[in-house]
Amino acid sequence: MRQPTSTPPPSRLRRLGWLLLIWSASVLTLALAAGAMRLLMNAIGLQTT
């Protein structure tokens, strides 16, 4: 019977990198959504000051 090969757990640096990547992507997505809403509001005549 073969024993399953175990892979080492990901390093802390790699896990931190993924965390920063996902956080950055979510912040960018939120900024794009806010910008799109602002453009839409300006297009229908609502002004933001």
C-alpha contacts under 8 A as a table, 3 or more apart, distances in Angstrom:
res1	aa1	res2	aa2	distance
10	P	14	R	6.36
10	P	15	R	6.68
11	S	14	R	5.29
11	S	15	R	6.35
12	R	15	R	5.06
12	R	16	L	6.01
13	L	16	L	5.04
13	L	17	G	6.08
14	R	17	G	4.97
14	R	18	W	6.33
15	R	18	W	5.19
15	R	19	L	6.26
16	L	19	L	4.98
16	L	20	L	6.20
17	G	20	L	5.18
17	G	21	L	6.09
18	W	21	L	4.98
18	W	22	I	6.10
19	L	22	I	5.32
19	L	23	W	6.07
20	L	23	W	5.06
20	L	24	S	5.94
21	L	24	S	5.20
21	L	25	A	6.16
22	I	25	A	5.12
22	I	26	S	6.20
23	W	26	S	5.18
23	W	27	V	6.23
24	S	27	V	5.16
24	S	28	L	6.12
25	A	28	L	5.12
25	A	29	T	6.10
26	S	29	T	5.05
26	S	30	L	6.14
27	V	30	L	5.10
27	V	31	A	6.19
28	L	31	A	5.07
28	L	32	L	6.19
29	T	32	L	5.12
29	T	33	A	6.19
30	L	33	A	5.11
30	L	34	A	6.17
31	A	34	A	5.10
31	A	35	G	6.11
32	L	35	G	5.06
32	L	36	A	6.13
33	A	36	A	5.10
33	A	37	M	6.19
34	A	37	M	5.10
34	A	38	R	6.16
35	G	38	R	5.03
35	G	39	L	6.23
36	A	39	L	5.11
36	A	40	L	6.15
37	M	40	L	5.01
37	M	41	M	6.08
38	R	41	M	5.06
38	R	42	N	6.17
38	R	48	T	7.71
39	L	42	N	5.14
39	L	43	A	6.08
40	L	43	A	5.00
40	L	44	I	6.44
41	M	44	I	5.42
41	M	45	G	6.36
41	M	46	L	5.08
41	M	47	Q	6.90
42	N	45	G	5.12
42	N	46	L	5.15
42	N	47	Q	5.58
42	N	48	T	7.61
43	A	46	L	7.44
